[in-house]
Amino acid sequence: MTLLIATFLTVFLLAFQQQNVVHGHYALAAITSFLIATAQFAMIRGVSTGEPWEFVWMGLGGACGVTLSMAAHRKFIKRKAHDR
């Protein structure tokens, strides 16, 4: 379960970061970079102590992370642009 959560967060943040960079959101990109480092640390620690079959959790976490990140960024940025 740790690998699912850590991979979810890593992929979610990486996808969110990509959108920040593409759209020129400098402050969000800086904050997200720190969070990515934290999530990757947890993921690497989980992989180093995990079982070989736990790639299934990582795949599931990554798939959910990327799709939810795309939706969250679109909603967050749309709301932010609408508030201006």
C-alpha positions as CSV (number, residue, x, y, z in Angstrom):
1,M,0.0,0.0,0.0
2,T,2.9,2.4,0.7
3,L,4.1,2.0,-2.9
4,L,0.7,2.7,-4.3
5,I,0.5,5.9,-2.3
6,A,4.1,7.0,-3.0
7,T,3.8,6.3,-6.7
8,F,0.4,8.0,-6.9
9,L,1.9,11.1,-5.4
10,T,5.1,11.0,-7.4
11,V,3.2,10.7,-10.8
12,F,0.5,13.1,-9.7
13,L,3.0,15.7,-8.9
14,L,5.2,15.1,-12.0
15,A,2.2,15.5,-14.2
16,F,1.0,18.6,-12.3
17,Q,4.5,20.0,-12.6
18,Q,4.6,19.5,-16.3
19,Q,1.4,21.5,-16.6
20,N,2.9,24.2,-14.4
21,V,6.0,24.5,-16.6
22,V,3.9,24.5,-19.8
23,H,1.7,27.3,-18.5
24,G,4.4,29.3,-16.9
25,H,3.3,29.0,-13.2
26,Y,6.7,29.7,-11.6
27,A,5.6,29.7,-7.9
28,L,3.6,26.5,-8.3
29,A,6.5,24.9,-10.1
30,A,8.9,25.7,-7.3
31,I,6.6,24.3,-4.6
32,T,5.8,21.2,-6.7
33,S,9.5,20.5,-7.1
34,F,10.0,20.2,-3.4
35,L,6.9,17.9,-3.0
36,I,8.2,15.7,-5.9
37,A,11.5,15.2,-4.1
38,T,9.6,14.2,-0.9
39,A,7.3,11.7,-2.8
40,Q,10.2,10.2,-4.7
41,F,12.1,9.7,-1.5
42,A,9.2,7.7,-0.1
43,M,8.8,5.7,-3.3
44,I,12.5,4.8,-3.5
45,R,12.4,3.8,0.1
46,G,9.4,1.6,-0.5
47,V,10.9,0.0,-3.6
48,S,14.1,-0.9,-1.7
49,T,12.2,-2.8,1.0
50,G,9.3,-4.1,-1.1
51,E,8.6,-7.4,-2.8
52,P,9.0,-7.9,-6.6
53,W,5.3,-8.3,-7.3
54,E,4.5,-4.8,-5.8
55,F,5.0,-3.3,-9.2
56,V,1.3,-3.9,-9.5
57,W,0.6,-1.3,-6.8
58,M,3.1,1.1,-8.5
59,G,1.3,0.7,-11.8
60,L,-2.1,1.3,-10.3
61,G,-0.8,4.3,-8.3
62,G,0.8,5.8,-11.4
63,A,-2.3,5.4,-13.6
64,C,-4.5,7.0,-11.0
65,G,-2.0,9.7,-10.3
66,V,-1.6,10.9,-13.9
67,T,-5.3,11.0,-14.7
68,L,-6.3,12.7,-11.5
69,S,-3.5,15.2,-11.9
70,M,-4.6,16.2,-15.3
71,A,-8.2,16.7,-14.1
72,A,-7.1,18.6,-11.0
73,H,-4.7,20.9,-12.8
74,R,-7.3,21.8,-15.4
75,K,-9.9,22.5,-12.7
76,F,-7.5,24.5,-10.5
77,I,-6.2,26.6,-13.4
78,K,-9.6,27.1,-14.9
79,R,-11.0,28.3,-11.5
80,K,-7.9,30.5,-11.0
81,A,-8.2,32.1,-14.4
82,H,-12.0,32.6,-13.9
83,D,-11.4,34.4,-10.6
84,R,-9.3,37.1,-12.3
